[in-house]
Amino acid sequence: MTVCPGGDRVGRALASAGVAANPSARATNSLTAVILLVKNLLYTLFVTGLLVGWLPLRVFEARANLPAWLSWLHWIGAGLVVAGVAIYVHCLWHLIRKGQGTPVPFDPPRRLVQRGLYRWTRNPCYLAVLLMVAGEALFLQSQHVAVYLVCLACLLQIVVVLHEEPAMSFRFGAMYEDYKRAVPRWWPRRPAPAEPDRPA
């Protein structure tokens, strides 16, 4: 029997990196990743689409008309929508890759995400939704959508305070409590620089 030099070292390196050597395990991991991606896409389509699209543009502003010409307010509104979409995609990427979950409260991340914009604020995904709705209100010059924006912000505050934060504290314990103390709930704040290791 021929033994490949260094094969044992390669196997240990793969195991320490979390790479499954078993083909069936790799297939299971790939299937799990696909299911997670599909769940996030469905959540975006139905829940975020409801909050950003159907409710403000079909319920609160059923007679929305596109402007005949674009003023600076329209450009600001369009910029807010684009920024909100970019932030939302950024957050979704981290929730899938690092958190292994979704933004939906009944299917939360399995790991606490403290990367990217989650180092600046604890709820960047919700802020992205509010940015998109604010951009719609400005672009359409709609007081009705602005009223919806205020209602949505109040609803998200209630959901975060009464449901999500207690659930996260129960799930992640002291790790989440430290995260709460370090990162604000809504208003973004520059992350504190990492403290250098002190000599022993």
LINCOR-V921404 format. One record per pair of residues at least 24 apart in sequence whose C-alpha atoms are under 10 Angstrom apart, sorted by the first residue. I is the first residue (numbers start at 0). J is the second residue. D is the distance in Angstrom with one decimal. If there is no record, write none. Layout:
i;j;d
I;J;D
I;J;D
This chain:
i;j;d
31;99;9.4
32;95;8.2
32;96;8.8
32;99;8.4
35;94;9.9
35;95;7.0
35;96;9.7
35;99;7.3
35;100;6.9
35;101;7.8
36;91;9.5
36;92;9.5
36;95;7.1
36;96;9.8
36;99;9.6
36;100;9.2
36;101;8.9
38;95;9.9
38;100;8.8
38;101;7.4
38;103;9.7
38;106;9.4
39;91;7.6
39;92;9.6
39;94;9.2
39;95;8.0
39;100;8.1
39;101;5.8
39;102;7.8
39;103;8.6
39;106;9.9
40;91;9.4
40;101;9.5
42;101;7.9
42;102;8.1
42;103;7.2
43;87;9.5
43;88;9.8
43;91;9.3
43;101;9.6
43;102;9.1
43;103;9.4
46;103;8.4
47;87;9.9
47;102;9.9
47;103;9.7
47;125;9.7
47;128;7.5
48;128;9.8
50;128;7.7
50;129;9.3
50;131;9.8
50;132;8.3
50;147;9.7
50;148;9.8
50;151;8.3
51;80;9.9
51;128;6.7
51;129;8.3
51;130;9.7
51;131;6.8
51;132;5.9
51;133;9.7
51;135;8.6
51;148;9.7
52;131;9.5
52;132;8.5
52;135;9.3
54;144;9.0
54;147;8.4
55;132;7.5
55;135;8.3
55;136;8.7
55;141;9.7
55;143;7.9
55;144;5.5
55;145;8.9
55;146;9.4
55;147;6.6
55;148;8.3
56;132;9.6
56;135;8.6
56;136;9.6
56;139;9.6
56;141;9.9
56;143;9.4
56;144;7.6
58;143;9.3
58;144;9.3
58;147;9.6
59;141;9.2
59;142;9.2
59;143;5.5
59;144;6.0
59;145;9.2
59;146;8.4
59;147;6.8
60;136;9.5
60;139;9.1
60;141;7.3
60;142;8.7
60;143;5.9
60;144;6.3
60;145;9.9
60;147;9.4
61;143;9.5
62;141;10.0
63;139;6.8
63;140;9.2
63;141;7.9
63;143;10.0
63;144;9.8
64;138;10.0
64;139;7.0
64;140;9.6
64;141;9.8
65;138;8.3
65;139;6.7
65;140;9.7
66;138;8.1
66;139;7.2
66;140;8.9
69;138;8.7
70;138;9.1
71;137;9.9
71;138;9.5
72;134;9.3
72;137;6.2
72;138;6.7
72;139;9.4
72;140;8.4
73;134;8.4
73;135;9.0
73;136;9.4
73;137;6.2
73;138;4.4
73;139;7.5
73;140;8.1
74;134;9.1
74;137;8.8
74;138;7.3
75;133;9.9
75;134;7.2
75;135;9.9
75;137;7.4
75;138;7.6
76;130;9.1
76;131;8.4
76;132;9.1
76;133;7.1
76;134;3.8
76;135;6.1
76;136;7.3
76;137;4.8
76;138;4.7
76;139;8.3
76;140;9.2
77;131;8.7
77;133;9.6
77;134;5.8
77;135;7.4
77;136;9.9
77;137;8.1
77;138;6.3
77;139;9.8
78;130;9.5
78;131;9.1
78;134;7.2
78;135;10.0
78;138;9.5
79;127;9.0
79;129;9.4
79;130;5.7
79;131;6.0
79;132;8.5
79;133;7.1
79;134;4.8
79;135;8.3
79;137;9.0
79;138;9.4
80;127;8.6
80;128;8.8
80;129;9.3
80;130;6.3
80;131;4.2
80;132;7.3
80;133;7.7
80;134;5.0
80;135;6.9
80;137;9.8
80;138;9.2
81;127;9.7
81;130;8.9
81;131;7.5
81;134;8.5
82;127;7.6
82;130;7.4
82;131;7.7
82;134;9.2
83;123;9.5
83;124;8.7
83;125;9.5
83;126;7.7
83;127;4.2
83;128;6.3
83;129;7.7
83;130;5.2
83;131;5.1
83;132;8.7
83;133;9.4
83;134;8.5
84;124;9.6
84;127;6.7
84;128;8.0
84;130;8.6
84;131;7.0
85;127;8.1
86;116;8.2
86;123;7.3
86;124;7.0
86;125;9.7
86;126;8.5
86;127;5.7
86;128;9.0
86;130;9.3
86;131;10.0
87;123;7.6
87;124;5.4
87;125;8.2
87;126;8.5
87;127;5.4
87;128;7.3
87;130;9.8
87;131;9.6
88;124;8.6
88;127;9.2
89;115;7.9
89;116;8.0
89;123;9.3
89;124;8.6
89;127;9.8
90;114;9.2
90;115;7.8
90;116;7.2
90;117;7.8
90;122;9.3
90;123;6.9
90;124;5.9
90;125;9.7
90;127;8.9
91;124;7.7
93;117;8.8
94;124;9.8
103;163;10.0
104;158;8.8
104;159;9.3
104;162;8.3
104;163;6.8
104;166;9.2
105;163;9.6
107;163;9.0
107;166;9.3
107;167;8.8
107;170;10.0
108;167;9.4
108;170;10.0
109;167;10.0
109;170;8.6
109;171;9.2
110;170;9.2
110;171;8.1
111;167;8.5
111;170;9.2
111;171;7.2
111;174;8.3
111;175;7.5
111;178;9.2
112;175;9.8
112;178;9.8
113;175;9.8
113;178;8.0
113;182;9.4
116;187;8.6
116;188;9.9
116;189;9.8
116;190;9.6
117;178;9.8
117;182;8.1
117;183;9.8
117;187;9.2
117;190;9.6
118;178;8.9
118;181;8.7
118;182;6.6
118;183;9.2
118;187;8.7
118;188;8.4
118;189;7.9
118;190;6.0
118;191;9.1
119;181;9.2
119;182;6.2
119;183;7.3
119;184;9.2
119;185;9.0
119;186;8.2
119;187;5.0
119;188;5.1
119;189;5.7
119;190;5.8
119;191;9.4
120;178;10.0
120;179;9.5
120;181;9.4
120;182;5.6
120;183;5.3
120;184;5.8
120;185;5.7
120;186;6.5
120;187;4.9
120;188;6.7
120;189;8.9
120;190;9.1
121;159;10.0
121;164;9.9
121;178;8.4
121;179;7.7
121;181;9.7
121;182;6.2
121;183;6.2
121;184;5.0
121;185;6.6
121;186;9.0
121;187;8.5
122;155;9.9
122;159;8.7
122;182;9.8
122;183;8.7
122;184;6.3
122;185;6.2
122;186;9.1
122;187;9.2
123;184;9.1
123;185;7.6
123;186;9.4
123;187;8.4
125;151;9.9
125;152;8.8
125;155;7.5
125;156;9.7
125;159;9.7
125;185;9.0
126;152;9.0
126;155;9.6
126;185;7.5
126;186;9.1
126;187;9.8
128;152;9.6
129;155;9.6
156;184;9.5
156;185;9.3
159;184;8.9
160;184;9.5
